[in-house]
């Protein structure tokens, strides 16, 4: 057995030579990616690392290692035995014989076959190349100082897109220009049998493309108005930030009911997994567009160019620090929604309704009594984004949308203090829009954010932010909603946004009445902590079979909740948990409750101003 060496100290010196990396991606039927690497080496002990931390997910991607298989190493036609480090399972030790100058590594990435194993990234019609799953690299060097020459072989006839520059094509194989490993990992490739590219900024010296792969040619068809909204997104982003930090940008979009990778940001591209009906059912897709396409695009500025200092590590096996995700993700959620409305990707009225849904969700996040929003930035590392049984009490990655409420609060505060002369747009331009054309990340700290806000509008921003990040409520930080001229109220009828969200999630949401979210067949998908349903002993895992003696349907439960307003008898639910049946009673008499925003009389409508397109 080989001895296990400690992980090497790192040097900023460039790694000698170029890693040659080839991925055979033709086996889409079995979803197997075959990898061959040739790594320049010298004699002696060598440690190869498999990437542990996945950029943009804010946590180790442990499932990737579980799908790494078949590793065989050769040098000069001689097989070399490797040994995994028992204390660092991402590290592989090998002894390089004298006289050997290159090491050949072969392995497979067995991508998920179904959703239980992870996101589906290969189907008979499309695939995504995520490079971090497809190489080993030598320890002891900064990832940005290791150069790789990547190439792929695709199913014959498929077309591809991504941020990498093409060096040459030979039939179904394509070779890309050499890049360092950081750039490689930040440059996924999408490919498919059915492909279409749309120029979103014609004539620009820094082009922006919408690159689409789909289950069928029909799903690629968009109207001129739909494409114009995507073009407007680009222009509104330029007007907001006043800069860009890419040579070209690609919206990589998979329109599929099989491919299930939803979204991830990159510096010169964004991954957007949507349903096949993205264009054909346009009016009912606003919720998805407002949370994905514009969001991932904003990340080119917020998260990729300007990056929290703790997120910039020297390689993919050094831990990241997530404490500023309320800026990285919360700020991006805010500007993503704002740009979605300004561009026409979504209607401003829908954004009002979306804001109501967000405000209600976090106003009922009772877990804030024990856990601050700041602590939720640790959530990706704690749970690796696994499902939670009691999310309203445990809290989840609340820094996204509750972070958005904080940025709305800051925006309206700046507008109020400046007499409407300045806004958070000025902060976006001054903080993220600097050094136009620069690609290298520019890091920031909490104090940098405070200074940036003070440069726009003097105020005690440190106290403002810490009170919202470290406080315990009660309730969500809704001062921004109020200062925008609106208040959160509840009505007996859902908004169009709320109904679309229910349809998209395939649930019936009674969170704000009895405290239940139910799936299509009556399965309980969520129970609000301390709600009537919670107090009755219900949880995920129960199925509602009948309401007041009638077979469960969403409308039956709605009618029963409405009828209970005029009576004193509790609602009676017949439920099943595994093979046990029981009757539970919900003593609730306040009717149906769905969130919406209501104008506050005689106040300025700052929300309308925020969503207004920039000239």
N, C-alpha and C positions, 0 to 999 in steps of 0.2 A: 504493500500500500504506500502511496505517496504521502509525504508529510503535508499538513495543511499550513500554508503560510498566511500570515496576517495580511489584511488588505493593504496595498502599498500606499505610501505617501504620494501625493500628487505633485506633478511638476507642470509649469506653464509652457515648457518647451514643446515644440511641435512633435507629434509622433512621426518617427522616420518611416517614410513610405506611404502608400495609399492602400486602404482596404478595398478589395474588389468584392462586391456583393451582388449576387444574382438570385432572384426569386422566380421560381416557376409557379405561376398562378393559374395554370390551365386546368387543374383538377377541381373545378367548381362544383361538380356533382357531389364529391365527398368533402368538399370544403377544406382541402389540404393544400397548404403552401409549402413547397419544397425549397430549401435555402442552401445555397453553396457560397461559402466565403473563402477568400484567400487573404491571409493576414501576414504582412511582413513581420518577421521575428528575428531574434538572435538567440544563441544558445543560452540555456539556463532555465530557471523557473519562470513560468508565465502564469498569470491569473487572468482569465477571461470573465467578463461580467455580462450577465443578461440584464437588460434594463428593468429596474424595479419601480421607479416613480414615473408615472405617465403624465406628461405635461398637459395642463388644462383640466385634469380630473382632481388635482389637489390631494392625491393620496397614492399609496402604493397600489399597483394593479396586479395583485397576487394571482388573479385568474389567468393572466398571460403565462406565468411560469408553469401552471398546471397543464397548459396546452402545448408546452414546449417538449418535443420528444425526438428520439432517434439520433442523438448527438454522437457523431463519429469524427475523430480527428486523425489526419494523415500528414506526414511530412516525407517527401522523397519516396512516395509509395509505401511508406512504413506506417502502420497504425500505431498511434500513440494513445496510451491510456490516460484518462482524466479522472480526477476525483473532486467531487463536490465538497465545498467547505461546510463542515457540520454546524458552524455558527453563523454562516452567511450563505444560505442556500442558493443565492443568485450568483455565487462565485465558483468558478471551475478552475482547478489547478492542473497544470500539465508541465512536464519537463521537456524542454526542447533540446535535442541532441546537438552535438558540435557539428558545425558546418551547415546546418539548416538555416535557410533565409526566409522561407515562407511556410505557413501552416494552412492546410485546407480543412475547413470545418463544414460538415454536412449535417443538417437536421430538418425536422418538419415543424411547422406551426399548425396544429390541429384546431382550426378555428371552430367556434361553437356550431354544433349541429342543430340545437334548438335553444330557445330563449332561456331555459333553465341554466345553461352553461355560460351564458353571456350574450352580448349583442351579436346578431347574425350579420357577418360582413362579407359573405359570399353566397350568391344564389345562381341559378342557371342563367340569369340575365345580367348580373352585375357583381362587382366586388369593390372592396376598398383595401388598398395597401397601407397598412399602418406599420411604418418601419420599425417602431420600437419593439414590435413583437418578432422582428425578422433579422436580428443580428446579435452577435456577441462582439464585445470590444475589449481591448487590453486595459487593465487597471493601471493606475499610476499617472494618467494623463487627463487633462481637461477635455471634455467632449468636443469643445469648440476648436481644439488643437489636433483633432484626429480627422483626417480627410478620407472620405469614402467615394468610390465610383460605383453608383448603383445601376442595376439593370433589371428588367422584368420580361418575362414571356407571358403573353396573354392568350386567351382563347382566340383562335383565328377569326378575323373579321371584326374584333372588338376595337372600339376607340377609347381613348383615355384623356384625362386632364389632371392638372395639379400645378403647384408652384414651381416644381423643378424644371430646369431648362433641358431640352432634349439635345443630345449630342449626335444621335443617329438611330435609324430604325432599319431592321432587317427582318422582313416578313412580320411575324407576330411578336418579335422581340424588339425592345427599345432600350437604348442606353442613355443615361442622363449625364450631364456634366458633373464633374466632381464637386462635392460640397462637404462642409464639415458635419459632424454627426448631429450637432444641435439643429442645423438647418435641415438636415435629412429628416429627423424626427418631426420637425415642424412643417413637413411638406408631404402630406398623404397624397396618394394617387387614387382617383376613382376611374373605373373602366366599366364598359358595358356593351352589350349587343345593340341596344337602342340608345342613341346618344344624340344630343343636340347642344350646340354652343351658341349663346346669344351675347353680342357685344353690348354691354350696358353703358359704355361711355365712348361712343364712336369718335374717332379722330384724336383721342387723348394719347399723350406720350407715355402715360402710365395706365394702360388699358385695364378695364374691369370686365370680367366675363361671368355669365351664368352658364355653368357646365352641368348638364343634366343627363342622368342615366335613369332608365325607367323599366318597368316590367313589360311595357308594350309601347309601340310608337304613339298610340293615341294619347297616352298620359303626358307626352311631351308638348302637346299642342296648347299654346297660350294665346290669349287675345292681345291685341296691341295695347289695350288699357292696362292689362295685368303686367305686361312687360314695362310699360311706362312707369308704373309704380315702383318697380325694382330700379329703374334708371333714376327716378326721383330720389330714392333712398341714397344712392351714391352722391348725388349733388347736395342733398340736405346734410349728409355727413361732412362733406367738404366745407359747407357753409358754417357748420357748427364748430368743427375743429380747426379749420383753416390750414390743414396740412394733410399729408399722407406719408406713410412710412413703408412703402412697397414699390417695387418696379412694375409689378402688375398684380392684380388680385383676382382670385377665382372663387366664386360661390359654387362649391361642389354640392350638388343636390341629387339625392337618390329618391325618386318617386316610386315607392314600392310598398306592397303589403307583405313582403317576405323579408327584405332587408330591414334590420331593426336598429341600426346604429343611429341614434337620434341627432346628436349635435356635438361639435367640439370646435374650439377656436384655434386658429393658427395665424401667424403674422401676415402671411400673404395669401391665405385662403381660409375658408370656413366650411365645415361639414354640416350639412343640413339634410337630415332624413325626414321625409314627409310621406304622406299617403299618396296613392295613385290619383286621388281626387283633388290634389292641391289646386289645380287649375279648373277642373271641370265642376267642382263644388265650391267655387271661390268664396261665395258669400258666407258659407258656414265654416270656413277655415281661418277666420280672423284671429281666434284665440291662438292658434298654432303659429301663424305668421308673426303675431306680436311678441311671441316668446322665443323665437328661433332665428329667423333670417337676419333681422336687424340686430339682434343681440350678438350673434356671432361676428357680424361685421364690425360692430363697435369695439369688440375685443382687439381688433388690430391696433387701436389706439390705447385702450384701457385693458391692460392685462398682458399684452404682448410687447408693444413698444414701451410704454410706461408700466413698470412691473414692480410689485412690492419687493423690497430688498430680500426678504426671506424666501421668495419664490425663485430667485436666480441662484442656482446651485452649479457647481463645477462639472458634475456629471449626473447621470440618471439613477445613481444609486446612493446619492447623498440626500438625507431628509430635507423636505421643504417645510417652511413655516407658513401657516395659513392665517395669521392674525389679522391681516388687512384684506381679507376676502370681501368684507363689506364695502370696500372701494372697488376691488377687482371685479366682483360679481354684482354687488348691490348697485354700484354706480352704472355698470353696464346694463343692468336690468332697467334702470331709470331711463338712461339715454336710448336704449333700444326701443322702449315703448314710445318715448317722445318722437324719435325719428320714424318709427312705424306710422304714427299719426301724421307727422309732418309730410311724409312722402306719399300718403294715401294707400300704403300697404294695408292699413286698417283705418276704420272710420274713427274720428275723434269721439263720437258718441259711444262707440264700443270701448274706447280707452277709459272713458268715464266709468262705464259699467265694469270694466276689468279692475279698475282702481277700487271700486266698491267691494268687489269680491276679495281682493287682496286685503283691504282694510278689515273686513269682517273676519277673514281667516285668522289674521294675527291678533285681532282684538279678543279672539277666543282662544289664543294660545296660552292656556293657563300655566303651562310649564315655565313661563317667565318668572313665576313666583320663587322658583329655586335656581333657575339657570338663565344667565344673562345672554343677550344676543351675541356679545363678544365671544362667549364660550362656544357658541354654535359654529364658529369658524373652525373648530377642531373636529367637527362632525365627519367630514370625509375620511379622516384618518381613523377615527374611532369605529365607524360602522362599515367603511368601504362601500357606502351607499346600498347597504342591505336593507330590506324592508323593516319597518318598525311597527309594533303592535299598538302602541299608544302615543302616536306622534304628537297629539295636542299636549301631552304631559312630558314626554321625553324631549320634545323639540327636535327639529331636523336641521337641514341646511337653510335656516331662516335668514341668514345674512343676504340671500338673494333678494327676496321680496320685501322682507321687513327693512332690509338695507335700502331698498327703493323708496320706502316711506320716509326714511331719514333724509335721503337726498331731495325728495319733494319738500320736506320740511326746510332744508337748507335753501333750496331755490326760492321758495316763497318768502323766507326770512330776508334774503338778499333783496328781493324785489320790494318788500315792505320798507326795509331800512334805507334803501337808496331812492325811495320815491319813484319806483318803477324804472329807474334809469339803468340798473344793472341786474344781472340774473346769473343763474348757474351756467348759462351758456358762456359767460365771460370766464368763469373758472375752467370750463372744459377747454376753451381755446388757450388760456394761459398755462394750464397744467399739462394737457395732453397734446396740444397743438404746436408745441415747441420743436425747434430743430427740424423743420420740414425736410423730408427726404432721408433722414437718418434711419438706418435699419437696426443698429446695435441697441439693445435694451437700455433704457434709462430708468434707474430704480428710484423708489421713494419710500419714505417712512411716514409714520403718523404725524410727526412734526412738519414734514414737507406738505402734507395735506392741509394742516392748519395754516401754514404760511401762505399756501396758494389761495385759500379762502379769504384770509385777511388782506391779500393783495387786491382782491375784488371788492370786499366790503369789510372794513374793520369791525370786529366783534369778538367776543370771548368764545371763539369756535372750539377751543379745546374742551371747555366745560360743556358747551352745547353737545358736542359729539359724545363725550364720555358719559354724560347723563343718559343718553339714549342707548349707548352700547352696553353700559354696565348696570342700568337700572332694572327694576323688577315690576314696573307698572304701578297700579293695575292697568291693563289694557295696552293696546298698541300705541306707538307714537303717531297720533293722528293730528297733531297741530298743523302739519303741512296741508292736510285736507281742509281743515277749517280755514286756515289762512288763504287757501286758494278760493274760498267762497262757497264751500260745500260742506255738508255734514252727512255722516253715515246713518241711514235709517233702514228699517225693514218693512217690507210690504208682503202682501199675501200672494202676489204673482211674481215669478222670476223675471229678470231682465232677459233680453235676447242673448246677451253674452253668457249668462248663467245657464240658459237652456242649451246653447251650443256646447258649452263646456261639459254639461251632463251627457249630451249625445256623444261627444268625442270620447269621453272616458267610459261610456256605456254604464252609467250609474244614475241613481236617483238620490239627490243630495238633500237630506233633511237635517243637516248639521245644526241649524239655528232654531229648530223647533224641538224635535224629540232627541236630536243628537246622533242621528244615524246617517250613514251613507250606504246604500244598498246596490248590489250588482243586479244584472238583468234578471236573474232567477231568484232574487230575494236573498242572496248571500250577503252577509254584513261585511262591507269593505273597510269601514272605519266607525269608531264610536268616539264621540267627543267626551273627554274626561270630565266627570262631575255633572254630566247632562242627565236628563230623565232616563235615557237608555242605559247609561253607565250605572245609575243608582238601582236600576232594575236587574243588574247583573249580566248585561249583554256585552259581547265582545266580538272581535273578528273570529270566525269559525262557526258562528251560529247562522242558521238560515231562517228567515221569516217565512212561514208557510201560510198563515192566515191572519186577518185583521178583523177583530170583532165577529168572528165566525165566518168570514168570507175569504176565499182564496186570495192570497196576496197578489196584487198588481200595484204599481205606483199610484194609479188614480184611486184605488181603493183606500190606500193609506192616506192620501191627500184628503179625500172626502171625510175619512174618519177623524183626522186632525182638525179639520174645519168644523165638523159637527160637535166635537168635544168642547168647543168654545162656549156653547150654550148649555152645557150640562156639567154634572159633577162626577160622572162615572169615569173611571180611568179607561184608557185604550187597552184592549186585550189582544196580545199577540201570541199566536201559536208558533213555537220555534222548535227547531231541531238542532242539536249539537251532536255530531257523529251519529250514534244510533239511539240517542235519548231525546224524547219529546217532552216539552213542558209549556206551560202558559205563564207569560209574564205580563205585568200590568204597569202601564206608564201613566202616572198621575200628572197629566199635562193638559192645560186648558187655554193656552195663549195663541192658538192658531198657527197657520203656516207663516214662516218668516224667511224672506229672501232679501239679501242686501242690495241696496242701491244708493246712489248719492242724490241728495236734495239740495237745491240752491238755498243759501242763507241770504235772506232779503237784505237789500241795501249794502251789499259788500261787492268789491270788485271780483269779477270772474277771472282769476289768475290762471285757472286751469285751461280756459279757452285760449289765453295768450300763450301759454306754454306749448300747446299743441298746434299753434298756428305756424305754417311753413315760414322759413326764413327767406327773405328776399335776396 
